[in-house]
Amino acid sequence: MFHEAFMKLLFLDEINLHFAQILIDIDDLNQHLDRMADQNFFVYRLDDASRMFRFHHLFQEFLQSKGRQVFSKEVISDIYGRAADYYLEHELIEKALKALRNGKDYRSMEEVLKAHGLKLMSANRTVTILGILRTIPEDTLLEHSWLTFFQALLITDFHPQTTLPYFQACIDKFVENKEEAGELMSLSQIIYFHFVISGRYNAGSELLGRTRVLFESIHKTLPRDISVIVVRNLAAGYCFFDGKMDLARHYARRGCELAERIDSKNFLAASRFILGYIGLLSGDCRRARMEIEKSYKLVGDPLVGMSNRLTLHVMQLCELSMNGNFFAFMYHKDLVLEGVDKEVVRQTVAAPYLYVWSAIGLVSTGKFTEALDLIEQGMFVSKTASSEHMTSQLLQWRAFINAFNGQGKEALADIEQSTQMRTSAGDPFSSATTSLSKEPFLHLSVNFMKHGTTSKKPCSSPSRFPHRTSRPAPWHTPPISTSKKTMRLLSRPV
């Protein structure tokens, strides 16, 4: 009986003495474990007080196989289930999930994640949970909507390009099971995907109406952890997809308020990013600068996830580029490339924009050849760069450079293709910019061929742009060193 009872401990990743005494009825269990550890009998202490132990993993694996011959599946599932209950009682959520995974109790895993998953995310406690979910076979994972949803949500920080199929699979099951909270969260994450990854603004815009109606109808029943994610993504959608800044600002502010109430630096960073960009896109530089300054301490905070840190960097880089401070821009860009996972950068719009903004800096100092090289490199830097959203902007800047170089035919061909792509992908800002670009680009080419220059004198300072009265296109900065007529054409109100 002793050996059979003791064998139950072999199914635990670690032996908590208090729980072990609940699980098995062995007198002086602590002395047995102490003696085995002292004699180096495949048992190790995990603390100085001899309250936590573990078995050598090879010894454990061997005896587990023996234990599966002794115990029924029901008995083994009961061991894992009781361990999970104990861990949940003591708020050890990751250990509870691991125990349930070992026991293949996927429905209970879903309930635990529904109750605690977003709280763990708000504290940036994601890596362990993702590691557990990744051990589940994909066919099994896709049968459980909440497990699928959290896997996709968690890998957003590491492999964001792979998330869309998971969120789409979730929606069908949530709708079938009439789980409105799950449907709402999946919709909001697809909005985020089209904003950060695919650049398919038209597709994202189509989801805003249903997402908003669903949120406003059930938000009073939702945990704040869910609400803060949804309002952030609604704010992003209304800002970038539709250009409805009043709605975007309304939801972004709600996101900040909710994040502060639940004390989540991670979610606060997500909402600060949207508020900052609303200022940049609306031409409200003072408000944008205020949000950027508030975000500085969040960029290096370990409680802020990788993807949200990256978006804050992107906001700061965009502001430096739009204001022509390219020396600071290049310094900050190097910090980003050193401090953020390069794979995360590569899988988002951040990678091609670094090429676009760097090229703009070269244009501002008259280095057109180097700028053109950067733009063409940016077209192939990542899968994200090949999207219509990004290619259209790279083509727009290649057209601008070609126009400066007197390549009028090439410039017009690029701007024509850019306009077509922009119309297909969506985005009210860039669509308006490209549609107004043909005349100034043609003027640049003609002026260059006639006079060999587009300006009477070179720009005296690469850190200053001419005044611009219209709203800037997202992620863009107005060109410099142009003639007054060309500048007026480029600056016409949208």
C-alpha positions in Angstrom: 0.0 0.0 0.0 2.9 2.4 0.8 4.4 1.9 -2.6 1.1 2.3 -4.5 0.2 5.5 -2.5 3.7 6.9 -3.0 3.5 6.2 -6.7 0.7 8.8 -7.0 3.3 11.5 -6.2 5.1 10.6 -9.4 2.3 12.3 -11.4 3.1 15.7 -9.9 5.6 18.1 -11.5 6.6 19.1 -8.0 5.7 17.8 -4.6 4.2 20.3 -2.3 4.3 18.6 1.1 1.0 20.1 2.3 -0.9 18.9 -0.8 0.9 15.5 -0.8 -0.3 14.8 2.7 -3.9 15.6 1.5 -3.4 13.3 -1.6 -2.0 10.3 0.1 -2.2 8.9 3.6 1.4 8.2 4.6 2.6 8.9 8.1 5.8 10.9 8.3 5.9 11.6 4.6 8.2 14.5 5.1 10.8 12.3 6.7 10.6 9.8 3.8 11.2 12.5 1.3 14.0 14.1 3.4 15.8 10.7 3.7 15.5 10.1 -0.1 16.9 13.5 -0.8 19.8 13.1 1.7 20.6 9.7 0.1 20.4 11.2 -3.4 17.7 8.7 -4.3 16.3 10.6 -7.3 14.6 13.2 -5.1 15.6 16.9 -4.8 14.7 19.6 -2.4 13.3 22.8 -4.0 13.4 24.9 -0.8 15.4 25.2 2.4 12.5 24.3 4.6 12.0 20.9 3.0 8.4 21.7 2.0 8.9 21.3 -1.7 10.5 18.4 -3.6 10.7 17.0 -7.1 11.8 13.7 -8.6 14.6 13.3 -11.2 12.7 13.6 -14.5 14.0 10.3 -16.0 13.2 8.5 -12.8 9.8 10.1 -12.8 9.0 9.3 -16.4 10.0 5.6 -15.9 7.8 5.1 -12.8 4.9 7.1 -14.4 4.8 4.5 -17.1 4.6 1.8 -14.4 2.0 3.8 -12.6 -0.2 3.9 -15.7 -0.3 0.1 -15.5 -1.3 0.2 -11.9 -3.9 3.0 -11.8 -6.9 3.4 -14.0 -7.4 6.5 -16.1 -10.0 7.8 -13.7 -7.6 7.6 -10.7 -4.9 9.4 -12.7 -7.3 12.1 -13.8 -8.4 12.5 -10.2 -4.8 13.1 -9.1 -4.4 15.9 -11.7 -7.9 17.3 -10.9 -7.2 17.5 -7.1 -3.8 19.1 -7.8 -5.5 21.7 -10.0 -8.1 22.4 -7.3 -5.4 22.9 -4.8 -3.4 25.3 -7.0 -6.5 27.3 -7.8 -7.3 27.6 -4.2 -3.8 29.1 -3.6 -4.0 31.3 -6.8 -1.3 29.3 -8.6 -3.0 29.6 -12.0 -0.2 28.4 -14.2 0.4 25.3 -12.1 -3.4 24.6 -12.2 -3.4 24.8 -16.0 -0.4 22.5 -16.2 -2.1 19.9 -14.0 -5.3 20.0 -16.0 -3.3 19.7 -19.3 -1.5 16.7 -17.9 -4.9 15.2 -17.1 -6.3 16.2 -20.5 -9.2 18.0 -18.9 -9.5 20.6 -21.6 -13.0 21.8 -20.6 -11.7 22.7 -17.1 -8.8 24.5 -18.7 -11.2 26.6 -20.7 -13.0 27.6 -17.5 -9.8 28.5 -15.8 -8.6 30.7 -18.7 -12.0 32.4 -19.0 -11.8 33.3 -15.3 -8.1 34.2 -15.0 -6.5 34.4 -18.4 -6.9 38.1 -19.1 -5.7 39.0 -15.6 -2.5 37.1 -16.2 -2.1 38.9 -19.5 -2.6 42.3 -17.9 0.3 41.4 -15.7 2.3 40.1 -18.7 2.4 36.6 -17.3 2.0 34.9 -20.6 5.0 32.8 -21.5 4.2 29.8 -19.2 0.5 29.7 -20.3 1.5 29.8 -24.0 4.0 27.0 -23.4 1.2 24.8 -21.9 -1.2 25.5 -24.7 1.3 24.7 -27.3 1.6 21.1 -26.0 -2.0 20.5 -26.9 -2.4 18.8 -30.4 -3.9 21.4 -32.8 -6.9 19.2 -33.7 -7.8 19.0 -30.0 -7.1 22.7 -29.5 -9.5 23.8 -32.3 -12.3 21.8 -30.7 -12.2 24.1 -27.7 -13.0 27.7 -28.6 -11.5 29.4 -25.5 -8.3 27.5 -25.7 -8.0 28.4 -29.3 -8.7 32.0 -28.6 -6.1 32.3 -25.8 -3.5 30.6 -27.9 -4.0 33.1 -30.6 -4.1 36.0 -28.2 -0.9 34.9 -26.5 1.1 34.3 -29.7 0.3 37.9 -30.8 3.4 38.9 -28.8 5.6 36.4 -30.7 4.2 35.3 -34.0 1.4 37.8 -34.8 1.0 36.8 -38.5 -0.2 33.3 -37.5 -3.2 34.4 -35.4 -6.0 35.1 -37.9 -7.0 31.5 -38.6 -7.4 30.8 -34.9 -9.6 33.9 -34.3 -11.7 33.1 -37.3 -12.2 29.5 -36.1 -13.2 30.8 -32.6 -16.0 33.0 -33.9 -17.9 30.1 -35.5 -17.9 28.1 -32.3 -18.7 31.1 -30.1 -21.7 32.0 -32.4 -22.8 28.4 -32.4 -22.6 28.2 -28.6 -24.2 31.7 -28.2 -21.1 33.0 -26.3 -21.3 36.7 -27.0 -18.3 37.6 -24.9 -16.1 35.2 -26.9 -17.5 36.4 -30.3 -16.9 40.0 -29.2 -13.3 39.4 -28.2 -12.5 37.4 -31.4 -14.0 40.2 -33.6 -11.9 42.8 -31.8 -8.7 40.8 -32.2 -9.4 40.4 -35.9 -9.7 44.2 -36.1 -6.3 44.4 -34.4 -4.9 41.9 -36.9 -6.0 44.0 -39.9 -4.6 47.1 -38.3 -1.2 45.8 -37.2 -0.5 42.9 -39.6 -2.5 42.7 -42.8 -3.3 46.3 -43.5 -6.6 45.3 -44.9 -8.4 48.3 -43.6 -11.6 47.8 -45.6 -12.0 44.3 -44.2 -11.4 45.6 -40.7 -13.9 48.4 -41.1 -16.6 45.9 -42.0 -16.3 44.4 -38.5 -16.6 47.7 -36.5 -20.4 47.9 -36.6 -21.1 44.4 -35.3 -18.3 44.7 -32.7 -19.5 48.1 -31.4 -23.2 47.0 -31.2 -22.2 43.8 -29.4 -20.0 45.6 -27.0 -22.5 48.3 -26.1 -25.2 45.7 -25.5 -23.2 43.5 -23.1 -20.4 45.7 -21.7 -22.0 46.1 -18.3 -21.7 42.3 -17.8 -18.1 42.0 -19.1 -15.1 41.8 -16.8 -12.9 44.9 -17.2 -10.1 42.8 -18.6 -12.3 42.0 -21.6 -13.7 45.5 -22.0 -10.2 47.2 -22.1 -9.1 45.0 -25.0 -12.3 45.6 -26.9 -12.3 49.4 -26.5 -8.6 49.6 -27.5 -9.3 47.7 -30.7 -12.5 49.7 -31.5 -10.5 52.9 -31.0 -7.8 51.6 -33.4 -10.4 50.7 -36.0 -12.3 54.0 -35.9 -9.0 55.9 -36.0 -7.2 54.1 -38.8 -9.9 52.3 -40.8 -12.6 55.0 -40.9 -10.9 58.2 -39.7 -13.7 58.9 -37.2 -11.5 60.6 -34.6 -14.3 61.5 -32.1 -15.3 57.8 -31.8 -11.7 56.7 -31.7 -10.8 59.2 -28.9 -13.9 58.1 -26.9 -13.0 54.5 -26.9 -9.2 55.1 -26.4 -10.0 57.2 -23.3 -12.3 54.5 -22.0 -9.4 52.1 -22.5 -7.0 54.2 -20.4 -9.6 54.6 -17.7 -10.3 50.8 -17.5 -6.5 50.0 -17.6 -5.9 52.3 -14.7 -8.8 50.8 -12.7 -7.4 47.3 -13.1 -3.8 48.6 -12.7 -2.6 47.1 -16.0 0.4 48.7 -17.5 0.2 46.4 -20.5 -3.4 47.5 -21.5 -2.6 51.1 -20.6 0.3 51.1 -23.1 -2.1 49.8 -25.8 -4.6 52.7 -25.3 -1.9 55.4 -25.0 -0.6 54.4 -28.4 -4.1 55.0 -30.0 -4.5 58.4 -28.2 -1.0 59.5 -29.4 -1.8 58.5 -33.0 -5.1 60.3 -32.9 -3.1 63.5 -32.1 -0.6 62.8 -34.9 -3.2 62.1 -37.5 -5.4 65.1 -36.5 -2.5 67.5 -36.6 -2.8 68.1 -32.8 1.0 68.0 -32.1 0.6 69.2 -28.6 -1.7 66.4 -27.6 0.3 63.8 -29.4 3.5 65.0 -27.6 1.6 64.7 -24.2 0.7 61.1 -24.9 4.2 60.3 -26.1 5.7 61.7 -22.9 3.3 59.7 -20.8 4.3 56.6 -22.7 8.0 56.9 -22.1 8.0 55.0 -18.8 5.8 52.3 -20.2 8.3 51.4 -23.0 10.8 49.9 -20.6 8.3 48.5 -18.1 8.6 44.6 -17.8 4.8 44.5 -17.2 4.2 45.7 -20.8 4.1 43.0 -23.5 6.5 43.0 -26.5 3.8 43.9 -29.1 2.6 46.9 -27.0 6.2 48.1 -26.4 6.7 48.0 -30.1 3.6 50.0 -30.9 4.8 52.7 -28.4 8.2 52.8 -30.2 6.4 53.1 -33.5 4.4 56.1 -32.3 7.5 57.8 -31.0 9.4 57.1 -34.3 6.5 58.4 -36.4 6.4 61.7 -34.4 10.2 62.2 -34.9 9.8 61.5 -38.6 6.8 63.8 -39.0 8.6 66.6 -37.3 11.8 66.1 -39.3 14.0 65.2 -36.3 15.9 62.5 -38.2 19.0 62.5 -36.1 16.9 61.5 -33.1 14.9 59.2 -35.3 18.0 57.2 -36.4 19.2 56.9 -32.8 15.8 55.8 -31.6 15.5 53.3 -34.5 18.7 51.6 -33.4 17.4 51.3 -29.9 14.3 49.6 -31.2 16.2 47.1 -33.3 18.4 46.3 -30.3 15.7 46.1 -27.7 12.7 44.5 -29.4 12.5 40.9 -30.7 13.4 41.2 -34.4 10.9 38.5 -35.3 8.1 40.6 -33.8 9.3 43.7 -35.7 9.5 41.7 -39.0 5.9 40.3 -38.7 4.3 43.7 -38.2 4.0 46.9 -40.2 6.9 48.3 -38.1 9.5 46.6 -40.3 8.6 48.3 -43.6 7.8 51.6 -41.9 11.4 51.8 -40.6 12.5 51.7 -44.2 10.0 54.3 -45.3 10.8 56.8 -42.5 14.6 56.2 -42.9 14.2 56.9 -46.6 12.3 60.1 -45.9 15.2 61.3 -43.8 17.6 60.7 -46.7 15.3 62.6 -49.1 15.3 65.5 -46.7 19.1 65.8 -47.1 19.0 65.3 -50.9 20.3 61.7 -50.8 17.8 60.4 -53.4 19.8 57.4 -54.6 20.2 56.1 -51.1 16.6 56.8 -50.3 15.4 54.9 -53.4 17.6 51.9 -52.5 16.0 51.9 -49.0 12.4 52.0 -50.4 13.1 49.1 -52.8 14.7 47.1 -50.0 11.6 47.8 -47.8 9.4 46.2 -50.4 10.9 42.8 -49.7 11.8 43.1 -46.0 8.9 40.9 -44.9 5.5 39.4 -45.8 3.8 42.4 -44.2 5.7 44.7 -46.6 4.1 42.9 -49.6 0.6 43.8 -48.4 -1.4 46.3 -50.5 -1.4 48.6 -47.5 2.3 48.8 -47.3 3.3 48.4 -50.9 1.0 51.3 -51.8 3.0 53.6 -49.4 6.3 52.4 -50.6 5.3 53.0 -54.2 4.1 56.5 -53.2 7.5 57.4 -51.9 9.3 55.8 -54.8 7.1 57.9 -57.1 8.1 61.0 -55.1 11.8 60.2 -55.4 11.4 59.5 -59.1 9.6 62.8 -59.6 12.6 64.6 -58.0 14.9 62.7 -60.4 12.9 63.8 -63.4 11.5 60.3 -64.0 7.9 61.6 -64.6 6.7 58.5 -66.5 7.9 56.2 -63.7 6.5 58.4 -61.0 3.1 58.5 -62.5 3.0 54.7 -63.0 3.9 54.2 -59.4 1.4 56.6 -58.1 -1.3 55.1 -60.3 -0.5 51.6 -58.9 -0.3 53.0 -55.4 -3.8 54.6 -55.7 -5.3 51.3 -56.9 -3.8 49.4 -54.0 -4.8 52.0 -51.5 -8.4 51.9 -52.8 -8.4 48.1 -52.4 -6.9 48.0 -49.0 -8.7 51.0 -47.5 -7.4 53.9 -45.3 -9.0 57.3 -45.6 -5.8 59.2 -45.0 -3.4 57.6 -47.5 -6.2 57.2 -50.1 -6.7 61.0 -50.1 -3.0 61.6 -50.2 -2.3 59.4 -53.2 -5.4 60.7 -55.1 -4.0 64.2 -54.8 -0.4 63.3 -55.7 -0.5 63.0 -59.6 -0.4 66.8 -60.3 2.4 67.7 -57.8 4.5 64.7 -58.9 4.2 65.7 -62.5 5.0 69.3 -61.6 8.1 68.1 -59.8 9.3 66.1 -62.8 8.8 69.0 -65.3 10.4 71.5 -62.9 13.4 69.3 -62.3 14.0 68.7 -66.1 13.7 72.4 -66.8 15.8 73.8 -64.0 17.7 70.8 -62.6 16.3 71.5 -59.1 13.0 71.7 -57.3 14.0 74.4 -55.0 15.9 77.7 -55.3 18.1 76.7 -52.4 18.7 73.5 -50.4 16.9 72.9 -47.1 18.9 74.7 -44.4 18.0 72.2 -41.7 16.9 68.6 -42.0 15.2 68.8 -38.6 12.5 71.2 -39.7 9.6 70.8 -42.1 7.5 73.5 -43.8 4.2 74.2 -42.1 1.5 71.9 -43.1 -2.2 72.8 -42.5 -3.9 69.6 -43.7 -4.0 66.4 -41.7 -1.0 64.3 -42.4 -1.5 60.8 -43.8 -0.8 58.1 -41.2 2.8 57.1 -40.7 3.9 59.7 -43.2 5.7 63.0 -43.1 5.4 65.8 -45.7 8.3 66.1 -48.2 10.7 69.0 -48.0 13.0 70.9 -50.4 10.1 71.5 -52.9 9.0 74.6 -54.7 6.3 76.7 -53.2 3.8 75.7 -56.0 4.5 72.0 -55.4 4.3 72.4 -51.6 0.9 74.0 -52.0 -0.3 71.1 -54.2 0.9 68.5 -51.7 -0.7 70.4 -48.8 -4.1 70.9 -50.1 -6.8 70.1 -47.5 -8.0 66.5 -47.6 
